[in-house]
């Protein structure tokens, strides 16, 4: 007859089993013969916490890298804007000069144009023969290569 409060193992000569750290989380054998630790709620919670902390860590690092890259891009754009503003101011000054009467008169004189009432004078350099005169109806190549003597 088993003793009161026992498991019935005393009758068969076995010592009663009390939960110990090694038996509290028993290691079970799978069918393949490998030893595996059983999952308890505490282990599941620790594993989930590690994954959550890892996810947020990667997310924070990724966001900080993206912010740094955006800051660098913003700085490059600001410097390019400053450079383009300087270029625009130079071009505006050039446009204002090219629209002035001084520029128009100067460029016209460089091209050999004269104002109404002026007399055009061509100065030939010493030692150079005068350029041959090409007739108005002559072919274009005679203007550049000279007229043939016939």
LUMKOL-299999 format. One line per 2 residues: number of its first residue (from 1); their letters; for each residue x, y, z negated of N, C-alpha, C. Coordinates in steps of 0.001 Angstrom, whole numbers, plus 500000, padded with zeros to 6 digits. Layout:
NUM	A	X Y Z X Y Z X Y Z ~ ...
% end
This chain:
1	XX	500834 498838 500000 500000 500000 500000 500886 501234 500000 ~ 500607 502145 500883 501428 503348 500974 501201 504244 499777
3	XX	502277 504969 499497 502197 505924 498399 501375 507120 498811 ~ 500818 507725 497799 500005 508902 498064 500890 510040 498580
5	XX	500449 510740 499602 501167 511897 500124 502297 511518 501052 ~ 502537 510302 501289 503615 509876 502158 503128 509703 503570
7	XX	504061 509313 504424 503711 509141 505823 503473 507685 506156 ~ 503733 506835 505184 503557 505421 505447 504853 504777 505872
9	XX	505910 505582 506050 507185 505038 506461 507922 504382 505296 ~ 507559 504748 504057 508255 504178 502911 507986 502684 502810
11	XX	506820 502306 503236 506427 500922 503185 507314 500079 504086 ~ 507759 500612 505161 508552 499879 506126 510045 500090 505902
13	XX	510410 500821 504873 511803 500990 504520 512465 502198 505181 ~ 511687 503074 505769 512269 504278 506359 512147 505428 505382
15	XX	513120 506348 505450 513055 507530 504596 512083 508517 505219 ~ 511383 509279 504402 510467 510267 504968 511242 511355 505705
17	XX	510677 511818 506794 511337 512848 507604 510833 514218 507202 ~ 511789 515082 506877 511462 516470 506582 511967 517314 507729
19	XX	511252 518410 508038 511711 519234 509162 513061 519861 508846 ~ 513998 519659 509722 515330 520267 509619 515534 521110 510861
21	XX	516556 521993 510857 516779 522807 512061 516966 521964 513309 ~ 517560 520803 513166 517766 519987 514363 516472 519324 514814
23	XX	515538 519039 513896 514284 518404 514285 513177 519427 514502 ~ 513408 520675 514035 512389 521702 514218 512253 522064 515694
25	XX	513386 522132 516413 513375 522387 517855 513979 521160 518515 ~ 513208 520164 518704 513776 518910 519202 514224 519027 520654
27	XX	515212 518248 520935 515702 518169 522298 515042 516952 522921 ~ 514363 517192 523998 513625 516118 524647 514382 515647 525868
29	XX	514224 514412 526168 514837 513872 527374 513805 513887 528488 ~ 514260 514418 529638 513378 514384 530803 513464 513005 531417
31	XX	512695 512805 532420 512698 511510 533077 514030 511224 533745 ~ 514721 512319 534173 515988 512091 534855 517106 511776 533873
33	XX	516868 511921 532572 517866 511579 531593 518627 512792 531061 ~ 518370 513979 531584 519076 515172 531092 518450 515631 529785
35	XX	519278 516275 528970 518770 516845 527733 518310 518266 528002 ~ 517138 518604 527541 516636 519967 527714 516097 520454 526384
37	XX	516241 521753 526161 515699 522349 524944 514236 522670 525188 ~ 513434 522416 524208 512023 522740 524374 511842 524240 524200
39	XX	510874 524778 524909 510600 526203 524831 509601 526464 523713 ~ 509970 527396 522875 509035 527822 521846 508725 529290 522082
41	XX	507739 529829 521427 507340 531223 521683 508473 532224 521453 ~ 509321 531971 520483 510410 532916 520210 511396 532953 521374
43	XX	511749 531793 521909 512676 531749 523051 512053 532406 524279 ~ 510797 532171 524524 510108 532784 525659 510124 534297 525509
45	XX	509888 534783 524293 509887 536219 524038 511277 536822 524259 ~ 512322 536136 523811 513691 536627 523996 514050 536657 525479
47	XX	513705 535617 526190 514003 535563 527624 513246 536655 528365 ~ 511985 536854 528044 511198 537909 528686 511784 539286 528369
49	XX	512215 539490 527123 512806 540772 526741 514094 541031 527513 ~ 514911 540002 527702 516154 540157 528468 515834 540544 529909
51	XX	514870 539895 530497 514500 540239 531873 513935 541655 531967 ~ 513103 542044 531011 512519 543391 531038 513605 544448 530864
53	XX	514503 544248 529901 515598 545205 529687 516496 545258 530921 ~ 516774 544130 531518 517588 544096 532737 516916 544834 533883
55	XX	515629 544632 534036 514893 545316 535107 514935 546825 534919 ~ 514633 547279 533716 514654 548722 533471 516066 549285 533577
57	XX	517060 548531 533176 518449 548989 533319 518826 549181 534772 ~ 518492 548207 535601 518771 548322 537035 517991 549482 537641
59	XX	516750 549651 537212 515928 550743 537725 516515 552103 537351 ~ 516962 552259 536122 517540 553530 535676 518824 553824 536421
61	XX	519674 552829 536582 520931 553034 537308 520641 553376 538769 ~ 519699 552698 539378 519333 552994 540769 518803 554405 540928
63	XX	517966 554838 539986 517434 556204 540048 518530 557244 539872 ~ 519482 556978 538994 520555 557958 538797 521464 558023 540024
65	XX	521707 556909 540672 522509 556916 541899 521775 557686 542995 ~ 520481 557449 543136 519694 558170 544134 519692 559669 543860
67	XX	519573 560042 542600 519589 561466 542238 520931 562089 542578 ~ 522018 561380 542292 523351 561895 542617 523511 562095 544129
69	XX	523061 561110 544912 523156 561227 546371 522315 562392 546884 ~ 521133 562583 546323 520291 563703 546742 520930 565041 546374
71	XX	521579 565101 545216 522266 566324 544809 523407 566645 545776 ~ 524176 565633 546175 525263 565833 547128 524715 566294 548479
73	XX	523638 565683 548929 523024 566060 550205 522512 567501 550141 ~ 521918 567865 549014 521417 569230 548826 522571 570243 548876
75	XX	523699 569904 548265 524865 570798 548280 525400 570966 549705 ~ 525449 569857 550463 525900 569946 551856 524959 570815 552680
77	XX	523670 570664 552466 522696 571471 553211 522825 572950 552858 ~ 523048 573260 551577 523221 574663 551183 524453 575273 551850
79	XX	525559 574527 551912 526757 575061 552560 526540 575221 554065 ~ 525813 574295 554680 525526 574417 556108 524609 575611 556374
81	XX	523653 575846 555494 522769 577013 555648 523581 578298 555561 ~ 524508 578359 554618 525341 579563 554482 526182 579775 555740
83	XX	526747 578688 556271 527558 578793 557490 526706 579257 558667 ~ 525504 578718 558792 524621 579096 559895 524121 580540 559760
85	XX	523928 581004 558535 523525 582393 558347 524633 583349 558784 ~ 525890 582997 558486 527024 583822 558933 527081 583826 560458
87	XX	526913 582657 561067 526930 582557 562523 525781 583370 563128 ~ 524616 583325 562512 523467 584079 563024 523731 585582 562941
89	XX	524334 586038 561856 524602 587472 561747 525619 587917 562798 ~ 526618 587069 563088 527584 587400 564151 526890 587460 565511
91	XX	526014 586498 565772 525302 586481 567048 524353 587671 567179 ~ 523721 588062 566083 522853 589243 566130 523662 590501 566425
93	XX	524853 590609 565829 525710 591767 566094 526157 591768 567557 ~ 526509 590594 568101 526908 590490 569505 525753 590870 570423
95	XX	524545 590398 570098 523381 590730 570911 523115 592238 570903 ~ 523239 592850 569732 523024 594298 569640 524061 595047 570476
97	XX	525316 594574 570454 526358 595207 571268 526085 595010 572751 ~ 525666 593808 573143 525416 593533 574558 524208 594302 575079
99	XX	523309 594722 574221 522167 595516 574642 522476 597013 574660 ~ 523654 597390 574184 524008 598813 574132 524440 599314 575515
101	XX	524334 600639 575724 524741 601258 576991 526247 601134 577203 ~ 527012 601153 576131 528474 601040 576231 528878 599717 576886
103	XX	528278 598623 576429 528613 597317 576997 528183 597225 578451 ~ 526999 597696 578752 526488 597607 580128 527398 598380 581076
105	XX	527828 599585 580681 528714 600372 581533 530075 599705 581671 ~ 530613 599191 580588 531929 598553 580629 531925 597315 581521
107	XX	530909 596453 581364 530860 595240 582179 530624 595585 583646 ~ 529849 596615 583907 529637 597042 585293 530923 597541 585925
109	XX	531715 598291 585176 532992 598783 585700 533961 597626 585938 ~ 533964 596630 585079 534835 595464 585270 534455 594685 586524
111	XX	533217 594716 586901 532755 594011 588098 532874 594872 589352 ~ 533372 596093 589187 533584 596951 590343 532377 597787 590715
113	XX	531413 597884 589868 530231 598685 590152 530517 600154 589800 ~ 529828 601069 590482 529982 602502 590212 528628 603097 589912
115	XX	528629 604175 589166 527383 604874 588857 526989 605740 590051 ~ 525754 606056 590168 525344 606940 591273 526080 608286 591162
117	XX	526644 608731 592253 527386 609989 592286 528880 609800 592097 ~ 529338 608631 591637 530772 608372 591493 531340 607916 592827
119	XX	532636 608106 592999 533314 607664 594215 534204 606486 593842 ~ 534047 605376 594544 534851 604189 594278 536205 604346 594941
121	XX	537267 604116 594196 538628 604214 594710 539305 602881 594451 ~ 539921 602315 595481 540652 601069 595327 542131 601383 595465
123	XX	542910 601017 594505 544341 601271 594517 545034 599982 594902 ~ 545845 600062 595925 546591 598891 596355 547959 598946 595685
125	XX	548413 597826 595216 549718 597777 594569 550810 597879 595615 ~ 551917 598478 595260 553028 598640 596156 553618 597285 596521
127	XX	553991 597130 597753 554629 595904 598194 553645 594830 598613 ~ 552391 595039 598380 551399 594045 598771 550674 594544 600007
129	XX	550545 593662 600976 549764 594070 602146 548302 594156 601753 ~ 547554 594999 602409 546136 595082 602098 545440 593769 602452
131	XX	544426 593460 601714 543672 592234 601945 542949 592329 603270 ~ 542917 591220 604037 542222 591251 605318 540722 591445 605100
133	XX	540154 592187 605987 538718 592458 605914 538001 591356 606664 ~ 537007 590773 606012 536236 589683 606609 534908 590271 607054
135	XX	534527 589924 608234 533265 590419 608777 532098 589876 607968 ~ 531012 590584 607969 529849 590225 607167 529241 588901 607604
137	XX	529298 588549 608858 528668 587318 609330 529633 586145 609377 ~ 530815 586291 608825 531825 585226 608893 531471 584097 607934
139	XX	531997 582893 608240 531736 581752 607342 532322 581996 605941 ~ 531799 581312 604985 532185 581540 603596 533637 581199 603321
141	XX	534164 580189 604012 535535 579778 603722 536550 580825 604152 ~ 536200 581649 605095 537125 582704 605493 537291 583735 604384
143	XX	536299 583906 603577 536383 584828 602460 537427 584361 601448 ~ 537596 583051 601284 538503 582500 600272 539845 582074 600851
145	XX	539860 581594 602083 541101 581084 602658 541690 582004 603731 ~ 541012 583052 604033 541517 584002 605021 540972 583697 606418
147	XX	540949 584732 607211 540459 584564 608585 541580 584054 609464 ~ 541247 583219 610407 542243 582689 611335 542547 583752 612391
149	XX	543780 583846 612762 544175 584749 613838 543959 584049 615159 ~ 543201 584648 616060 542902 583980 617337 543674 584598 618418
% end
